[in-house]
């Protein structure tokens, strides 16, 4: 195994996930705000699950998204 290739591929994947996830969350919040589902003061629980099928690996991260 090439450690450098491995680490670079992990970082690229995590960057993709981070940027894409932020964009999707921002779109969902903007839509909910426009539809008056949110008032802009919420703190919302959030959960992210990472799965790698080839490793039979799954881990879940819990956190929160605060609007104020």
C-alpha positions in Angstrom: 0.0 0.0 0.0 1.2 3.5 -0.8 0.6 5.6 2.3 0.8 8.9 0.4 -1.7 7.8 -2.2 -4.0 6.5 0.5 -3.9 9.7 2.6 -4.4 11.9 -0.5 -7.4 9.9 -1.6 -9.0 10.1 1.9 -8.4 13.8 2.0 -10.0 14.3 -1.5 -13.0 12.2 -0.5 -13.5 14.2 2.8 -13.2 17.5 0.9 -15.8 16.3 -1.6 -18.1 15.2 1.2 -17.5 18.4 3.2 -18.1 20.8 0.3 -21.1 18.9 -1.1 -22.7 18.4 2.3 -22.4 22.1 3.1 -24.0 23.1 -0.2 -26.9 20.7 0.3 -27.5 21.8 3.9 -27.5 25.5 2.8 -30.0 24.7 0.0 -32.3 22.8 2.4 -32.1 25.6 5.0 -32.8 28.3 2.4 -35.8 26.4 1.1 -37.2 25.9 4.6 -36.7 29.6 5.4 -38.4 30.6 2.2 -41.3 28.3 3.0 -41.4 29.6 6.6 -40.7 26.2 8.0 -37.8 27.6 10.0 -37.7 31.0 11.7 -33.9 31.2 11.7 -33.2 30.6 15.4 -33.3 26.8 15.3 -30.6 24.3 16.5 -31.1 21.1 14.6 -29.7 17.7 15.4 -27.7 16.3 12.5 -26.3 12.9 11.7 -23.7 11.8 9.1 -23.1 8.1 8.3 -19.9 7.0 6.6 -20.0 3.6 5.0 -17.3 1.6 3.1 -19.0 -1.5 1.8 -15.8 -3.3 0.8 -14.7 -3.1 4.4 -18.1 -3.8 6.0 -17.5 -0.5 7.8 -20.1 2.0 9.0 -19.7 4.8 11.5 -22.2 7.5 12.4 -21.3 11.0 13.6 -23.9 13.1 15.6 -23.8 16.9 15.9 -26.0 19.9 15.4 -26.6 22.7 13.0 -27.3 26.1 14.6 -28.9 28.9 12.8 -28.3 31.5 15.5 
